[in-house]
Amino acid sequence: MEIDLIFKIAGIGIIVAIINQLLGKSGRDEQALMVTLAGLVIVLLMLAGKISELFSVLKRLFSL
């Protein structure tokens, strides 16, 4: 796995956690939840290509 991808995911996680804490402290819990969900969707979209590559490698490995 590429180390850049891990750093990007960690960076997104840190940013989302900080924004979530700030919004939670100011009483905007609904917006904090939306930021968390948006961060999750962004990370899943980043990982979708890598998961596709994994399945194609497994398909070639087992000659399916």
C-alpha distances in whole Angstrom, upper triangle without the diagonal:
4,6,9,8,8,11,12,12,14,17,17,18,20,22,23,24,26,28,28,30,32,33,34,36,38,39,37,35,34,33,30,29,29,27,24,24,23,21,19,20,18,15,15,16,13,11,13,12,9,11,13,11,10,14,15,13,15,18,18,18,20,23,23
4,5,6,7,9,10,11,13,15,16,17,19,21,22,23,25,26,27,29,31,32,33,35,37,38,36,34,34,32,30,29,28,26,24,24,23,20,19,20,17,15,16,16,12,11,14,13,10,13,15,13,13,17,17,16,18,21,21,21,24,25,26
4,5,5,6,9,10,11,12,14,15,17,18,20,21,23,25,26,27,29,30,31,33,35,36,34,33,33,31,28,28,28,25,23,24,23,19,19,20,18,15,17,17,13,13,16,15,13,16,18,16,16,20,21,19,21,24,24,24,27,29,30
4,5,5,6,9,10,10,12,14,15,16,18,20,21,23,24,26,27,28,30,32,33,35,32,31,31,29,27,27,26,23,22,22,21,17,18,18,15,13,16,15,12,12,16,14,13,16,18,17,17,21,22,21,23,26,26,26,29,30,31
4,5,5,6,9,10,11,12,14,15,16,18,20,21,22,24,26,27,28,30,32,33,30,29,29,27,24,24,23,20,19,19,18,15,15,15,12,10,12,12,8,9,12,11,10,13,15,14,15,18,19,19,21,23,24,24,27,28,28
4,5,5,6,9,10,11,12,14,15,16,18,20,21,23,24,26,27,29,30,31,30,28,28,26,24,23,23,20,18,19,18,14,14,16,13,10,13,14,11,10,14,14,12,14,17,16,16,19,21,20,22,25,25,25,28,30,30
4,5,5,6,9,10,10,12,14,15,16,18,20,21,23,24,25,27,29,30,28,27,28,25,23,23,23,19,18,19,18,14,15,17,14,12,15,15,12,13,17,17,15,17,20,19,20,23,24,24,25,28,29,29,31,33,33
4,5,5,6,9,10,11,12,14,15,17,18,20,21,22,24,26,27,28,26,25,25,23,21,21,20,17,16,17,15,12,13,14,11,9,12,12,9,11,14,15,14,16,19,19,19,22,24,23,25,28,29,29,31,33,33
4,5,5,6,9,10,10,12,14,15,16,18,20,21,22,24,26,27,25,23,23,21,18,18,18,15,13,14,13,9,10,11,9,6,10,11,8,9,13,14,13,15,18,18,18,21,23,23,24,27,28,28,30,32,32
4,5,5,6,9,10,10,12,14,15,16,18,20,21,23,25,26,24,23,23,21,18,19,19,15,14,15,15,11,12,14,12,10,13,15,12,13,17,18,16,18,21,21,21,24,26,26,27,29,31,30,33,35,34
4,5,5,6,9,10,11,12,14,15,17,18,20,21,23,24,23,22,22,20,17,18,18,14,13,16,14,10,12,14,12,10,14,15,13,15,18,19,18,20,23,23,23,26,28,28,29,32,33,33,35,37,37
4,5,5,6,8,10,11,12,14,15,16,18,20,21,22,20,19,19,17,14,15,14,11,10,12,10,7,9,11,9,8,12,13,11,13,16,17,17,19,22,22,23,25,27,27,29,31,32,33,35,37,36
4,6,5,6,9,10,10,12,14,15,16,18,20,21,19,18,18,16,13,14,14,11,9,11,11,7,9,12,10,9,12,14,13,14,17,19,18,19,23,23,23,26,28,28,29,31,33,33,35,37,36
4,5,5,6,9,10,11,12,14,15,17,19,20,19,18,19,17,14,15,16,12,11,14,13,10,12,15,13,12,16,18,16,17,21,22,22,23,26,27,26,29,31,31,32,35,36,36,38,40,40
4,5,5,6,8,10,11,12,14,16,17,18,17,16,17,15,12,14,14,10,10,13,12,9,12,14,12,12,16,17,16,18,21,23,22,24,27,27,28,30,32,33,34,36,38,38,40,42,41
4,6,5,6,9,10,10,12,14,15,16,14,13,14,12,9,10,10,7,6,9,9,6,9,12,11,11,14,16,15,17,20,22,22,23,26,27,27,29,31,32,33,35,37,37,39,41,40
4,6,5,6,9,10,10,12,14,15,14,13,14,13,9,11,12,9,8,11,12,9,11,15,14,14,17,19,18,19,22,25,24,25,28,29,29,31,33,34,34,37,39,39,40,42,41
4,5,5,6,9,10,11,13,14,14,13,15,13,10,13,14,10,10,14,14,12,14,17,16,16,20,21,21,22,25,27,27,28,31,32,32,34,36,37,38,40,42,42,43,46,45
4,5,5,6,8,10,11,12,11,11,12,10,7,10,11,8,9,12,12,11,14,16,15,16,19,20,20,22,25,27,27,28,31,32,32,34,37,37,38,40,42,42,44,46,45
4,6,5,6,9,10,11,9,8,10,8,5,7,9,7,7,11,11,10,13,15,15,16,18,20,21,22,24,27,27,28,30,32,32,34,36,37,38,40,42,42,43,45,44
4,6,5,6,9,10,10,9,12,11,8,10,13,11,10,14,15,14,16,19,19,19,22,24,24,25,28,30,30,30,33,35,35,37,39,40,40,42,45,45,46,48,47
4,5,5,6,9,9,10,12,10,8,12,13,11,12,16,16,15,18,20,20,21,24,25,25,27,29,32,32,33,35,37,37,39,41,42,43,45,47,47,49,50,49
4,5,5,6,5,6,9,7,5,9,10,9,11,14,14,14,17,19,19,21,23,24,25,27,29,31,32,32,35,37,37,38,41,42,42,44,47,47,48,50,49
4,5,5,6,5,9,8,6,9,12,11,11,14,16,16,18,20,21,22,24,26,26,28,30,32,33,33,36,37,37,39,41,42,43,45,47,47,48,50,49
4,5,8,8,12,12,10,13,15,14,15,18,19,19,21,23,24,25,27,29,29,31,33,36,36,36,39,41,40,42,45,45,46,48,50,50,51,54,52
4,6,8,11,10,10,13,15,14,16,19,19,20,22,24,24,26,28,29,30,32,34,36,37,37,40,42,42,43,46,47,47,49,52,52,53,55,54
4,6,9,9,9,12,14,14,15,18,19,20,21,23,24,26,28,29,30,32,33,36,37,37,40,42,42,43,46,47,47,49,51,52,53,55,53
4,6,6,6,9,10,11,13,15,16,17,19,20,21,23,25,26,27,29,30,33,34,34,37,39,39,40,43,44,44,46,49,49,50,52,50
4,5,5,6,9,10,11,12,14,15,17,18,20,21,23,24,26,27,29,32,32,32,35,37,37,38,41,42,42,44,46,47,47,49,47
4,5,5,6,9,10,11,12,14,15,17,18,20,21,23,25,26,27,30,31,31,33,35,35,36,39,41,41,42,45,45,46,48,46
4,5,5,6,9,10,10,12,14,15,16,18,20,21,23,24,25,28,30,30,32,34,34,35,38,39,40,41,44,45,46,47,45
4,5,5,6,9,10,11,12,14,15,17,19,20,21,23,24,27,28,28,30,33,33,34,37,38,38,40,42,43,44,46,44
4,5,5,6,9,10,11,12,14,16,17,18,20,21,22,26,26,26,28,31,31,32,34,36,36,37,40,41,41,43,41
4,5,5,6,9,10,10,12,14,15,16,18,20,21,24,25,25,27,29,30,31,33,35,35,36,39,40,41,42,40
4,5,5,6,9,10,10,12,14,15,17,18,20,23,24,24,26,28,29,30,32,34,34,36,38,39,40,42,40
4,5,5,6,9,10,11,12,14,16,17,18,21,22,22,24,26,26,28,30,32,32,34,36,37,38,39,38
4,5,5,6,9,10,10,12,14,15,16,19,20,20,22,25,25,26,28,30,30,32,34,35,36,37,35
4,5,5,6,9,10,11,12,14,15,18,19,20,21,24,24,25,28,29,30,31,34,35,36,37,35
4,5,5,6,9,10,11,12,14,17,18,18,20,22,23,24,27,28,28,30,32,33,34,36,35
4,5,5,6,9,10,11,12,15,16,16,18,20,20,22,24,25,26,28,30,30,32,33,32
4,5,5,6,9,10,10,13,15,15,16,19,20,20,23,24,25,26,29,30,31,32,30
4,5,5,6,9,10,12,14,14,16,18,19,21,22,24,25,26,28,29,31,32,31
4,5,5,6,9,11,11,12,15,16,17,18,20,21,22,24,26,27,29,30,29
4,5,5,6,9,10,10,12,14,15,16,18,20,20,22,24,25,26,28,26
4,5,5,8,10,10,11,13,15,16,18,19,21,22,24,25,26,27,26
4,6,7,8,9,11,12,14,16,17,18,20,21,23,24,26,27,26
4,6,5,6,9,10,10,12,14,15,16,18,20,21,23,24,23
4,5,5,6,9,10,11,12,14,15,17,19,20,21,22,21
4,5,5,6,9,10,11,12,14,15,17,18,20,21,20
4,5,5,6,9,10,11,12,14,15,16,18,20,19
4,5,5,6,9,10,11,12,14,15,17,18,17
4,5,5,6,9,10,11,12,14,16,16,15
4,5,5,6,9,10,11,12,14,15,15
4,5,5,6,9,10,10,12,14,14
4,5,5,6,9,10,11,12,11
4,5,5,6,8,10,10,10
4,5,5,6,9,10,10
4,5,5,6,8,8
4,5,5,6,5
4,6,5,7
4,6,8
4,6
4
